[in-house]
């Protein structure tokens, strides 16, 4: 085989690998994600880590933390959890999150207050893993636990 033909074949193979390999890798990743979609695993995590992941801070007097990272092959990390905090600090902590409020919220800005606590939906938090399968929506519910304490439950959802 002439030398020029060998170089042409090598160039063609290199071109096919360079162009087709990324498509093949992407396609295999998609197949894996579809096969394993919904196989969410709850991995215990600190609530401070969860709050940091969504661009927030855990309230300074939070206790009895029970948080999880939701690991799903189809999406980036999501978070869920519960912690307790002083009831008197809840409103200030909720209002400290300036992200866009959900259009489904009854309040134009801030948490919706009910007899048993607060509810807050936030769209597009300033989270480090926002976009590309990251966090797009955070739902926070606060239930009163007596006169002094509140139970905060949160869950993030992908975009």
N, C-alpha and C positions, 0 to 999 in steps of 0.2 A: 504494500500500500504506500503510495507516495506520501512524503512528509507533510505536504500541504493538506492532504485529505485528513490525516490524523489530527492536525490542528483544527480543522473545520469541525470534525466530530467532537473533539474535546471542547471546543467553544460552544457547540450546540448543547452538549450535555451540561456544561456549566450554566448556560442560559436557562435551560429547563429547570435545573436544581434551584437556581437563584430566583426564578419567577414562580415556579410551582410549589416549592417547599413551603413558603409562608402560607399559601392558600391551603395546602394539605394540613399543616399544623393547626391553622385556624379551624378548619373543618373538623378535625379530630377533637379539638377542644370543645367545639359546639356539640358534637355527638356525645361526648362524655358528660357535658353539663345537662343535656336533655335526658340522658339515661338516668342520671342521678338527681335530677331536679326534685325538690320536695323532700329529699333525704337530709333534712336539717338536723344537725347535732348540736345540742346545748353543751357548751364548754364553760364550766364555772370561771368567772372572772371577777375582779374587784370592781365595785361600782365606780371608783375613781377612774379606773382605766376606761370604763364604758362612757362616763361623762366626758373624758378627754377625747375619746374617739368621735363624739358628736359635737365637739367644740364647746363644751360646757365645763363647769366646775361643780364638783360635788359640794353640797352645802356644808359649811364648816362643822355643824353639830349633827351631821347624819350618823345614824347608827343602825345596827341590825341589818346590814347590807346582804342582799341575796341577788346577785346579778350574773348574767350569762352572755357569752358571745354566741350568736347563732351562726354556725358554720354550714353553709350550703354551697355546693359546687356551682350552682347556677348564678349566684350573686356574691357580692363582696360581703364582708362581715356586717352583721346586723347585731343589735343589742337589745336585751330585755332585762328588767330587774325591778326590785322593790327595795326601798329603804325607808327608814323613819327619820323624822326631823321635827324640831319644835314647830308647833302650829303657828306661832306668832311670826315665824320667819318665811313661811310658805309664799305669801303674796309677793314679797320683795324678790325672792329667788326666781319665781316664775316670770316676773316682769323684767328681770335682768337679761332675758333672752330676746334680743331685738329682731330676730329673724321674721320673715313674712308670716303672717298668721293665715290660717286656713280660711278659704272663702266659705266653708261650711260652718264656721264658728258663728255663734249668735252675737258675739261681741266683735266690734270692728277692730279692736286691738286688745290683746291680753286674754287672760283665762276667763272662762265662763264659770261663775260661782253658783253653786247650788246649796241646798240645805246640808248635804253630806260632804261637801268639799269643792274641789275645782276640777275643771277639765280644760285641756289646752291641746290644740292641734297646731303643729308648726310645719310649714313647707320650706324646703331648701335651707336647712341649717348650715351654718358655716363649718361644716365638718371636714376634717382632713381627707377622708375617703369619699367625699361627695362626687357624684358623677361616675360614669363607667361602672355601673353596678354598685355604687356606693349608697349612702343614705340620702333619701329624698324627703322623708316625712317622719316626724316624731310625734307620738301620741303620749300625753302625760295625763294621768288621773291621780288626784289627791283625795284621800278619804280621811275624815276626821277620826281620830282614835282618842276619844275622851276630850277634855277641855285643853290639854296641854300638848298633845302629840298629833302628828299627821303621818299617814302612810302614803308614800309616793310610789306609783307604779308607772313605768315607762316602757315603750317599745318603739323601735325604729323600723322603717320599711324602706326597701330599695326603690330606686327610680325605675 
